[in-house]
Amino acid sequence: MAAVAIVCAGALVPVSALAQAPASGWVNSQGHSPFVSVVAKVKDAVVNISAEKLVERNRNLQPFWGDWFGPQDTPRRQKSLGSGFVFRPDGYIVTNNHVINGADEITVRLSDKMELPATVVGTDEATDLALLKINAEHSLPYIPLGSSDSILVGDWVVAIGNPFPAQGLDRTVTVGVVSALGRNSLFFGDETPVYQDYIQTDASINPGNSGGPLVNLKGEVIGINSAIASPTGSNVGIGFAIPVNFVKSIIPDLLASGTVSRGWLGIQPRSLSWDDVEAEGLSSADGVIVDRVIAGTPAEQAGLRVGDVILSVDGAKVNDAQHFMQKIWQARAGATISLGLLRRGHERTVDVTLGDRNVQFAASQQNSDGGSSALEPMWLGMNVSTATAELADQYGSEYHPGVIVTGIDPDGPAYEKGIRVGMIIAEIDQAAIRDHDEFQDAIARLEGETRAVSLLVFQQNGQTGYITVRPEWRE
């Protein structure tokens, strides 16, 4: 029989040679893969999370089903199941916000099958992260937080979680590689995070894995498994994990106040084009150009100007506008950052003390020109304000002329059709909408109309689509 060989790095390697590989190579001296020791370190710190909430009614059931099952307005208990992991021995747990969002009762199941009630320490919808606390009688096994900045495409990773929980597939381990870094502008439905910088992996992630850890071969968490891209709803090799550095940047705020204090700069940045590169005499398209400086903001106070090219933040290179804004979002309010920039061909450094994004957001809600008030009646179950670059930035949206949705009734027709806070409406019934006044004019023209009308909507990632909805007119 001919000798069997395997192609390794472009060369034929006999199988017999692999059997003689050192312990640090393919297998250890006992013939086990390097993943075995990783799993042994971390699996007992992975937990199952059951979150329950009272749902008043189910508007998605058609009348036919109501005839069979009776009135659907009766309150019922709804349960969601996911994963999480202990990152401190005193019972602090990281998971996804969407796993526990709206829950009034949360139960954590440990590796020894003990079940304990959990309290919510803090949540951050913008990154889809949540921090829980359980009170155990002893120190718990935990997984240390690593660094997501140190990983490279092609690195081995291990995902652990609770896939398909209804089938009892507790603490399943999958292995893969880092497929890509910096994935953003993704849309996952109702609870799509505003701030995205995902790690993409082909380690299998399925429903129920949300909130579980993605670990490196040192047994350190480098990501939190959160979402998949799939036409079937199950794993097809494209999973996404939140970088652990997002977690590390918000934990102090969640522990202190339950919310996140984010930095506010006050500019409208734009990614560099090759025309900009040529005009500015740059060697690459890395960086952003300042298209607008908002009056009264930290950027104006620090002396930033329209046309400045920002190349770095605290010495770290800036790739594009999305990358730059993520660096600002991850900085805490009150922090002083150093911007390396190019102005009229001369390099300089500008130090800026960031404001509080939450405070600025509240102010923009109150002071936006032409904005709707909390007392203004909702049309289609939504409140809107004139879209401005500043307001769009507050919601993490790309700016387009129109009106931005600032409030939404989850029982209204707009919500049922997929419209969410932060989306921008640029057209109603084929009429352009450029501000709040034109929005009100369009409503007035449609008063009493019973046919479905179309809305041109910009999602927060800039993608457009037409949504048709039938107006509701209430006495």
N, C-alpha and C positions, 0 to 999 in steps of 0.2 A: 504493500500500500504506500502511495506517495505521501511524503511529509505534508502536514497541513500548516498553512501559514496565514497570518493576518496582516493586512496593510496597516501600518502605524506611521503617521507623519510622512506618508509617501513612500515608505520602504516596506518590503516584505519581512515580517518578523515571525520566526517559527513559534508555534504554540508552546513548544517545550521551553523556549526561552522565557516566555511570560511566566511559566510556572516557577522559574528560578529568579523572578524579579525580586528586588529587595522589599522589605516590609513597608517602606515609604512609597512604594510604587502602586501596582494594580491591587494587590491584596497584602494583608499582614501575614505574619508567620503562622497564624492559625487558619489562613485561607479566607478570611473575611474582608469585605470591602471597607474602605475608610469611612463609609457612612454609618456603619454599625456603632462605632464609638461616639459619633456625633449624636445619634438618636438616643443612646444611653444617657448622654449628658442632659438632654433637654426635654425628653418626652414627658417626664413627670410634672413639668411646669406648665404644660399645655392643659387648658381647661375647656370644658363645654359650657356654653351659656344659653340659658333659656330665658327669654324675655316675653312677658305677657302684658297686654293692654286691653282695655274695654273699648270695643268698637260699637258705636251707636247704631250704625246701619250700613248696609251694603248696597250702594246705588248701582253697582255693576250688574246685578242680577236682573234679567229681563222679566216682564210680567208673567210669562209662561212658567218660569221657575217659581215665582211667587205663588202661583196657583197650586203647585205641588207641595211646597214647603211652608206655606202660610206667610203671614206678613213678615217682611224683611227688616222692619224698623226696630225689632226687638234687640236690645243690647246683647252682645256676645263677647266672649273672651277670644282674643287672637294671640297666637303664640308664634314667635320666631326663634329659630335655633341657629347658633353660630359658634365660633371658637374665640379663644383669647389665650393670653399667657401671663404668668406671674413674672414681673420684672423686679420686684423687691420682696424679700422674705417675710415682710410684715403684712403681706396680703394685697398689695396693689397690683392691678391687672390692666393690661392694655387690650382693647378690642376696637372694632369699627363702630362708629356712631350709628350707622344704619342697622346694626344688629340690635341695639337697645333703644333706638329712637322712639320716644313716646311711651315707653313701657312704665307701668306702675308697679310691676313686680319682676325682679330679676333674680334668678337662681344660678349659682355656679356649681358645677360638678367637677370635683378634683379627680386626680388619677387613682386615688384609693376608693373612689365611688362615693365619698362623702359629699353631701349637698349642703350648701350654705347660702343664705340670702346675701345679696350684694347691694351696696348703695352706689349711686353715681357721684363720683367726686367732681367730674367736669366733662364737658363735651365740646367738640369743635367741629361743627357741621362743615365748615369751609374746607377742612382736610379729611373729613370722615373719620375722625379719631375720637375715642372715648376712654376715660379712666375710671375704673371701678375699684371698690375696696370691700374685702371680706375680712371677717374677724375669725381667725383660726386660733386654736389653742396652742399651737407650736409654730416654729418657723417653717416656711414653705420652701420647697425647691423652686428656684427661679432661673431665668435665662438672662445673662448680661446683655446689655445693649452695645452693639458694635458700632461700626461707622459705614454708612452707605456711600460715603465719598471715596472709599478705598476700593470698591468693587469694580471689576472690569467685565465687559462683554465676553462671555465664554467661561466665566468662573462657575464652579460647581455650587449649587444651592440645594437645600433640603426644605421642603414644605411639610408642615404637620398641622392637621386639623381634623374636623369632624364632618366629612363629606356625606351628603345624603343622610342626615341625622335620623330620618324616619326609619331607615334601614339598620340603624345601630352600628354604623361603621366608625366606631370610636377610635380616635387618635391614629388616623391613617398617615403613613409616611410616603411621600413621593419625592423623586429626585430629578433634577434637571440642571440647566445652565441659565445664566443670565443672558437673555436673548437680545435685549436692547436696554438703553438707559434714556431717561429724560422724556418719556412718552407723556404727551399732554394733549389738550383740546379733544379729549374723549368724552363721549356722552353715554351715560349709563341709566338714563331715565330720571325719575323724580328726584333722586337724592345724589345727583352728580356733583362731586366736590368742585368748588371754585378753584382751589389751588391744586394743581396737578404736576407731578414730576415723577411719574411712575417708573418702577423697575419692571420690565417685561421678562417673563420666564416661561419656559416650557415644562417646568415641574407642574404636574397636574393639580389644578385648583377647580373645585366644583362647589355647587350650592352647599352651604354649611361650613366651608373652609374660611369664610370671611372672619377676619380678626385673628386668625392663627399666624404663627411666626414663620418667616422665611429666614433660614439661618445659613451661615457659611460653615466651612469645614472646621472652624475653631469652636463651633457651638455658640456663636454670637448671633443675635438678631440683627439682620440687615434690612428687613422689610416686614410689613404687615400685609398679609394676603387679603385682597379686597374685591377684585372684580375679574371678569373674564370677557373676552370678545368671542362670541360663538353664535352661529345661526341656529343651534339646537338647544341652547341653554345649558349644555354640559361642556366639559373641557375638550378643546380641539388643539391644545398646545399654545394658546395665547392667553396667559394670565398676567395680572398686574398686582404689584405690591407697592404700598406706600413706603418711601425711603425712611429708615429708622431715624435719620437726622431730623425729619419733620417732627417725630415724636419727642426727641430730645430737646428740640427748641421750644415746645409748648408745655412740657411737663411742669416747669416751675410755675407758669401762670395757672394751669389747671389745679395744681396743688394749693396755690395761694387763694384763688378766687373762683375757680370753676369755669372761667372763661379765658380767652386768649387776648392779650394786648398786643396788637400788631403795629408795626411802624408805618408812618405816613410821610411821604416825601412831597408829593404835589406837582408832578410833571406828567406830561403825556409823552412816553418814549416810543420810538419807532425803530424797528430793525433796519440795519444798514443794507442798502442795495449796492450793486456793483457800480452804479453811477455815483453814489455817495463815496465809495472807496476811491474811485478815480479823482473825484473833485477834492477830497480831503487829503489825497496823497497817502492813503493808508496801504498797508501790505495785505490786509485781509478784511473780510466783512464781519469780524467779531466786534461787538459793541452795539451801542444804540445812539441814535441822534435825538436830541430834545426838540420835539415839535411844539411844545407849549409849556410854559411855566405858570402855574395857577397863583393868582394874587393872594397874599397873606399866608402862604404856606412855608414850611421849612426850606423848601427849594429856593423860593424867592429871597428869604431872609439870608440864606447862605451865598447868594449871588449867582446862582445858576442862570444861564441865558439860553434862549432859543438858538439852536444851531450848535450848541456844545455837543461833542461826541464823547460819551462816557465809555471808557474802555475797561475799567475795573472797579470793584467794590472791595474795600479793605485788602487790596493787593491781589484779589482773585479775579481772573479774566471773566469778562461778560461775553456770552455767546450771542444773544439776541434779546428782543424785548421781553419775551416770556421768561427767559432765564434771569434777566435783570429784575423784573417785578417779583419773582420768587425770592430773590435775595432781600429785597425790601420787605416783603411780607413776612419773611422768617425772622427779621430783626425786630426787637422789642421796642415799644414806644419809649422814648427817652434815651435810646441808645445813640451814640455818636458814631457815624460811619465815615469812612474816607473814600471819596470818589476820585479815581484817576481819570482825567479827561483831556481832550484836545480842543483848544479854542483858537481859531484862526491860525492853525499850524503850530501852535505852541502848547507843549504839555504842561499841565499844572495839577495840583491836588486841592480839592475842596472838601472840608469837613462839614458835615451836616448832622445836626441833632434832630432825630425823627420825631414827629408828632404822634398822636394816638389815632390810629385809623378808625376805631370805634367812635371816638368823640367827633371826628371829622365827618363820619358817616351820618351820625345823628344830626349834625348841623346842616349837612347838605339836604337831608330829608325835610328840614324845617324851612330852609331858605331857598330851595331850588325854584327858579323863575317859572311861573305857570304851573307849579306842582299842585297835585290834588291834596286835599286835607283828609284827615281821618274821618271827618263828618260827611264828606262828599259821597253820595250814593255810588255803589259799585255798578258797573255795567259788565255783564257776563261774569260777575263775581270777581272783579279785579279793580284795583286802584292803579293809576299811572301818573307819572310826572314827565315833563319835557326832558327828553334824553340830552344830556350834556356829556362831554368827555370826562368831566370830573365825576359825575354820577355813575356813568358806565364803569369807570375804574373802581368805584366803591363796591359795585356788585361783581367785579371780576369779569365784566363783559367787554367785547369789542364795541367801540363807539360807531353808531350809525344815526343819522337824523331820524327822528321819530319820537315815540313815547316809550318810556321804560316802565315795566311792570314793577311796582313797589309793594303791592299787597295782593294776596290771592285768597279767595274763599275755597277751601278744599271740597266744598259741596257744590260749587258753581260750575256752569257749563265750560268756562275757559279752562279750569283745572282739569276737567274730565277729558278735554281735547289735547292736553299736554302742555298748556301754557304755564310757565313758572316765573317766580320772582327773578328779575334780572334780564329777562328777555325783552327785546325791543320790537315794537310794532311799527312798521313803516308804511303800511297800506291797509285800508279798510274798504272792502267792496270796490276795489279797483281805484280808489281815490288815495293819493299820496297823503301821508300824515307826517308833518314835520315838527309839530309841537302840540302842547296840551289843548290849545284853542281849536286847532284843526281836528283833534280827536273828538272834542265836544261837538263840533259842527257835524262830524260824520254820524255821531250818535243821534243828533237831532234829526238828520235827514232820514235815518232808519227807524225812527220812532213808530211803533205799531207794526213794523215789518215782521212777517212770520216766516219768510223763506230763510234758508241758510245763507250766510254771507261769508266771504273769504277774507282772511287776514294774512298779510305778508309779515312773517315773524323771523327775526334774527335770534338764533340761540346764543348763549353766552360765548361759545367758541367761534361765532361769526357765521356759522352755517345758516342758510336760509331755507324757508319752506312755507308753503301755503297751508293754512289750517282753516277748515270750514266749520262754522258753528252756527247754531240756530239761536237767535236772541231770545231772551226771556224778558217779558215786560210785566212788572209787578205793580199792582195798585198801591 
